[in-house]
Amino acid sequence: MKLLTRMARSFVAGETVDDAIKAVKKLNEKGVMATLDVLGESVKDRETADKAVQAYLDLLEAIPKSGINSHASLKLTQMGLDIDLEYCYENIAKIVSKAREHGNFVRIDMEGSPHTQRTLDIFYRLREKFDNVGIVIQAYLFRSEKDVQDLNKIRAKVRLCKGAYKEPKEIAIKKMKDIRANFIKLAEMLFKEGVYPAIATHDDKLIKWTKEYAASHNIARDRYEFQYLFGIRTKTFQRLTEEGYRVRCYVPFGTHWLPYFLRRLRERKENVFFVAKNFFKK
């Protein structure tokens, strides 16, 4: 348990907003941007959801006061998606509106497949009113190609990742080489027809492909960014920053750090290997 706790804490910036801001300042000093995530998900009661909303409103006030370069990322189940759809929409709209007041941006994280369509439904509704909100697409889902096509039509800003939840074979690609191939296909679609794709991966093959594709297609480095998780492959992404690429670190913080970490490990055996490998790999 001590090892798990040590590992979990290495991937979380701390428990308070002050802890998170200190971590982001260190990243900013090295040229790395950030997106802050107040840990929490799968909320079943309105009191907890209301507290999460207030935590994000407070965070969005604290970011400009501290002078850090950071967006915000959140999960809709933390905002009441499993309680009531309209209630969840009103909660996230408050947060995105607050972000707009401060010239900031909110990314809606993607969760497991039972929430995919509802998450997209709320995102599309938000985009009718706000342009400072983005979404995440998971490359291992068969549906993602159609989702990217639709998102490109509305000029949505998409973060592309492989996907970390345990999904049935009927809806998700299982072999890593096939997931990589689909990631590349979706990334090409985003580069050709999308707006400022965020390439979220720690995979050396996909990082190399992105650099080579962008260079060969004369895509300027300010038209996309790499994203990575706090505490993972830090030196790799620092090198990318030094090479002139735009890099953003996903920085989770809060008191729910251990449940967050353990839940990720339980969901897919690949997550255990990923964490173990990257705990030592720089």
C-alpha positions as CSV (number, residue, x, y, z in Angstrom):
1,M,0.0,0.0,0.0
2,K,2.9,2.4,0.7
3,L,4.3,1.8,-2.8
4,L,0.8,2.5,-4.3
5,T,0.5,5.6,-2.3
6,R,3.9,6.9,-3.4
7,M,3.1,6.1,-7.0
8,A,-0.3,7.7,-6.8
9,R,1.1,10.9,-5.3
10,S,3.8,11.1,-8.0
11,F,1.0,11.5,-10.6
12,V,-1.0,14.1,-8.6
13,A,0.0,17.7,-7.9
14,G,-1.3,17.8,-4.4
15,E,-4.5,18.3,-2.5
16,T,-5.1,22.1,-2.7
17,V,-5.4,24.8,-5.3
18,D,-2.2,26.3,-3.9
19,D,-0.4,23.0,-4.4
20,A,-1.6,22.8,-8.0
21,I,-0.7,26.4,-8.7
22,K,2.9,25.8,-7.4
23,A,3.2,22.7,-9.6
24,V,1.9,24.7,-12.7
25,K,4.3,27.6,-12.0
26,K,7.2,25.1,-12.2
27,L,5.9,23.8,-15.5
28,N,5.4,27.2,-16.9
29,E,8.9,28.2,-16.0
30,K,10.1,25.4,-18.2
31,G,7.8,26.5,-21.1
32,V,5.1,23.9,-20.5
33,M,1.4,24.9,-20.4
34,A,-1.1,23.1,-18.2
35,T,-4.7,22.1,-17.8
36,L,-5.9,21.6,-14.2
37,D,-8.3,18.9,-13.1
38,V,-10.0,18.9,-9.7
39,L,-10.2,15.2,-9.0
40,G,-13.6,13.6,-8.7
41,E,-16.0,11.6,-10.8
42,S,-19.0,9.2,-10.6
43,V,-20.9,11.7,-8.3
44,K,-24.4,10.4,-7.2
45,D,-25.7,13.3,-5.2
46,R,-26.3,17.0,-5.9
47,E,-24.4,18.3,-2.8
48,T,-21.2,16.7,-3.9
49,A,-21.7,17.9,-7.5
50,D,-22.4,21.4,-6.3
51,K,-19.2,21.4,-4.3
52,A,-17.3,20.3,-7.4
53,V,-18.8,23.1,-9.5
54,Q,-17.8,25.6,-6.8
55,A,-14.3,24.2,-6.8
56,Y,-14.0,24.8,-10.5
57,L,-15.4,28.3,-10.2
58,D,-12.9,29.1,-7.5
59,L,-10.1,27.6,-9.6
60,L,-11.0,29.7,-12.6
61,E,-10.8,32.8,-10.4
62,A,-7.4,31.7,-8.9
63,I,-5.7,31.0,-12.3
64,P,-5.6,34.6,-13.5
65,K,-4.8,35.9,-10.0
66,S,-1.8,33.6,-9.8
67,G,-0.6,34.5,-13.3
68,I,-0.2,30.8,-14.4
69,N,-0.8,29.6,-17.9
70,S,-3.4,26.9,-17.5
71,H,-6.8,25.7,-18.8
72,A,-9.2,23.5,-16.9
73,S,-10.3,19.9,-17.6
74,L,-13.3,18.1,-16.0
75,K,-15.5,15.1,-16.1
76,L,-19.2,15.3,-16.5
77,T,-20.0,12.6,-14.0
78,Q,-18.4,14.9,-11.4
79,M,-20.9,17.6,-12.5
80,G,-24.0,15.4,-12.1
81,L,-24.3,13.5,-15.4
82,D,-25.6,10.4,-13.7
83,I,-28.0,12.5,-11.6
84,D,-29.9,14.6,-14.2
85,L,-28.9,15.7,-17.7
86,E,-30.3,19.2,-17.5
87,Y,-28.7,19.7,-14.0
88,C,-25.4,18.6,-15.4
89,Y,-25.6,21.0,-18.4
90,E,-26.5,23.9,-16.1
91,N,-23.4,23.1,-13.9
92,I,-21.0,22.9,-16.8
93,A,-22.4,26.0,-18.4
94,K,-21.7,28.0,-15.3
95,I,-18.1,26.8,-15.4
96,V,-17.6,27.5,-19.1
97,S,-19.2,30.9,-18.7
98,K,-16.8,31.7,-15.8
99,A,-13.9,30.6,-17.9
100,R,-15.0,32.8,-20.7
101,E,-15.1,35.8,-18.4
102,H,-11.4,35.3,-17.8
103,G,-10.4,34.4,-21.3
104,N,-9.9,30.8,-20.4
105,F,-10.7,27.4,-21.9
106,V,-12.4,24.3,-20.5
107,R,-11.9,20.7,-21.8
108,I,-14.5,18.1,-21.2
109,D,-12.8,14.8,-20.5
110,M,-14.3,11.6,-22.0
111,E,-15.2,8.8,-19.7
112,G,-16.4,5.2,-20.3
113,S,-18.7,4.2,-23.1
114,P,-21.9,4.4,-21.1
115,H,-21.3,8.2,-20.9
116,T,-19.9,8.8,-24.4
117,Q,-23.1,9.9,-26.2
118,R,-24.4,12.0,-23.3
119,T,-21.1,13.7,-23.0
120,L,-21.1,14.6,-26.7
121,D,-24.7,15.7,-26.5
122,I,-23.9,18.2,-23.7
123,F,-20.7,19.3,-25.6
124,Y,-22.7,20.0,-28.8
125,R,-25.2,22.0,-26.8
126,L,-22.5,24.0,-25.1
127,R,-20.8,24.8,-28.4
128,E,-24.0,26.5,-29.6
129,K,-23.3,29.2,-26.9
130,F,-19.6,28.9,-26.1
131,D,-16.4,28.7,-28.2
132,N,-14.1,28.2,-25.2
133,V,-14.9,24.6,-24.7
134,G,-13.3,21.4,-26.1
135,I,-13.8,17.7,-26.0
136,V,-11.8,14.4,-25.9
137,I,-12.0,11.5,-28.3
138,Q,-10.7,8.1,-27.6
139,A,-9.0,6.3,-30.5
140,Y,-9.8,2.8,-29.4
141,L,-13.6,3.2,-29.9
142,F,-15.0,2.1,-33.3
143,R,-17.4,5.1,-33.2
144,S,-14.6,7.7,-33.0
145,E,-14.0,8.1,-36.7
146,K,-17.6,9.3,-37.2
147,D,-17.4,11.4,-34.0
148,V,-14.3,13.2,-35.4
149,Q,-16.0,13.8,-38.7
150,D,-18.9,15.4,-36.9
151,L,-16.8,17.4,-34.6
152,N,-14.7,18.8,-37.4
153,K,-17.8,20.1,-39.0
154,I,-18.4,22.4,-36.1
155,R,-14.7,23.3,-35.8
156,A,-14.5,21.7,-32.3
157,K,-11.2,21.6,-30.5
158,V,-10.4,17.9,-29.9
159,R,-7.9,16.2,-27.6
160,L,-7.1,12.8,-29.1
161,C,-6.0,10.0,-26.7
162,K,-5.9,6.2,-27.0
163,G,-8.5,5.5,-24.2
164,A,-8.0,4.1,-20.8
165,Y,-11.4,2.4,-19.8
166,K,-12.2,-1.2,-20.0
167,E,-14.5,-1.6,-23.0
168,P,-16.1,-4.7,-24.7
169,K,-14.7,-5.9,-28.0
170,E,-17.9,-5.1,-29.8
171,I,-17.3,-1.3,-29.4
172,A,-13.5,-1.0,-28.9
173,I,-10.3,-2.0,-30.7
174,K,-8.2,-4.3,-28.5
175,K,-4.8,-4.8,-30.2
176,M,-2.3,-2.0,-29.5
177,K,-1.0,-1.9,-33.1
178,D,-4.6,-1.4,-34.3
179,I,-5.3,1.3,-31.7
180,R,-2.1,3.1,-32.9
181,A,-3.3,2.8,-36.5
182,N,-6.7,4.3,-35.7
183,F,-5.1,7.0,-33.6
184,I,-3.0,8.0,-36.7
185,K,-6.1,7.9,-38.9
186,L,-8.0,10.2,-36.5
187,A,-5.0,12.5,-36.1
188,E,-4.7,12.9,-39.8
189,M,-8.4,13.9,-40.0
190,L,-7.9,16.4,-37.2
191,F,-4.8,17.9,-38.9
192,K,-6.5,18.1,-42.3
193,E,-10.0,19.3,-41.3
194,G,-10.0,20.1,-37.6
195,V,-8.9,23.0,-35.4
196,Y,-5.8,23.0,-33.2
197,P,-5.7,19.2,-32.4
198,A,-4.2,18.2,-29.0
199,I,-2.2,15.0,-29.4
200,A,-2.4,13.4,-26.0
201,T,0.0,10.4,-25.9
202,H,3.1,9.1,-24.1
203,D,3.7,6.7,-27.0
204,D,7.1,7.3,-28.6
205,K,5.8,5.9,-32.0
206,L,2.9,8.3,-32.0
207,I,5.0,11.3,-30.9
208,K,7.5,10.5,-33.7
209,W,4.7,10.1,-36.3
210,T,3.1,13.4,-35.2
211,K,6.4,15.3,-35.6
212,E,7.1,13.8,-39.0
213,Y,3.6,14.3,-40.3
214,A,3.4,17.9,-39.2
215,A,6.8,18.6,-40.7
216,S,6.1,16.9,-44.0
217,H,2.8,18.7,-44.4
218,N,4.1,22.1,-43.4
219,I,1.9,22.3,-40.3
220,A,3.2,25.1,-38.1
221,R,4.0,24.2,-34.5
222,D,1.5,26.8,-33.2
223,R,-1.4,24.9,-34.9
224,Y,-1.3,21.9,-32.6
225,E,0.0,20.8,-29.2
226,F,1.2,17.7,-27.4
227,Q,-0.4,16.8,-24.1
228,Y,0.8,14.5,-21.3
229,L,-0.1,13.4,-17.8
230,F,1.6,15.0,-14.8
231,G,4.5,12.9,-13.5
232,I,4.9,10.8,-16.6
233,R,7.7,11.1,-19.2
234,T,8.6,14.5,-17.9
235,K,12.0,14.7,-19.5
236,T,10.6,13.5,-22.9
237,F,8.1,16.3,-23.0
238,Q,10.6,18.9,-21.7
239,R,12.7,18.0,-24.7
240,L,9.7,18.6,-27.0
241,T,9.3,22.0,-25.4
242,E,13.0,22.8,-25.9
243,E,12.6,21.7,-29.6
244,G,9.9,24.4,-30.0
245,Y,6.8,22.3,-29.8
246,R,3.7,23.5,-27.8
247,V,3.3,21.1,-24.8
248,R,0.5,21.0,-22.2
249,C,0.6,18.9,-19.0
250,Y,-2.7,17.5,-17.6
251,V,-2.4,18.3,-13.8
252,P,-4.8,16.5,-11.5
253,F,-5.1,17.6,-7.9
254,G,-7.4,17.2,-4.9
255,T,-8.3,15.0,-2.0
256,H,-9.6,12.2,-4.2
257,W,-6.2,11.3,-5.5
258,L,-6.1,7.7,-4.1
259,P,-9.5,6.6,-5.3
260,Y,-8.7,8.2,-8.7
261,F,-5.5,6.2,-9.0
262,L,-6.9,2.9,-7.8
263,R,-9.9,3.2,-10.0
264,R,-7.6,3.7,-13.1
265,L,-5.6,0.6,-12.1
266,R,-8.7,-1.5,-11.7
267,E,-10.3,-0.5,-15.0
268,R,-7.8,-2.1,-17.4
269,K,-4.8,-4.3,-16.9
270,E,-3.0,-2.1,-19.5
271,N,-3.2,0.8,-17.1
272,V,-1.2,-1.2,-14.5
273,F,1.6,-1.9,-17.0
274,F,1.5,1.8,-18.2
275,V,1.9,3.2,-14.7
276,A,4.6,0.7,-13.7
277,K,6.6,1.3,-16.9
278,N,6.3,5.1,-16.7
279,F,7.0,5.3,-13.0
280,F,10.6,4.7,-13.8
281,K,10.8,5.9,-17.4
282,K,11.7,9.5,-18.1
